[in-house]
Amino acid sequence: MNLYFVYIVECSDTSFYIGITSDLERRIYEHNVGKIKDSYTFKRRPVKLKWLEQFTDPKEAIRVEKQLKGWSRRKKIALINEDWEKLVLYSKNYSQYGSSTGSD
């Protein structure tokens, strides 16, 4: 059975990158050595793994990756911190919380 990982890394500029891979260790290594010069993370190294979830269905992994990419920064931080109350709050109040650039 193949496993697929959806992951969030924090870049050196504190931005987040969300990706999907079937080999998490290799992919994090590639981000940090700058294997792909055109990639978002190339000039933002090093990256640190902040969150991951594994899947057996690649379609489900792709769906979750796309969903997370649409989330606000605050919502991503709530997920990383496993702060379920804030995650729900930010989901219900996108107009109030969704566009913040704060790092809380």
Secondary structure, DSSP 8 states (H G I E B T S, - for coil): ---EEEEEEE-TTS-EEEEEES-HHHHHHHHHHT--TTSTTGGG---EEEEEEEES-HHHHHHHHHHHHTS-HHHHHHHHTT-HHHHHHHHHTHHHHTT-----
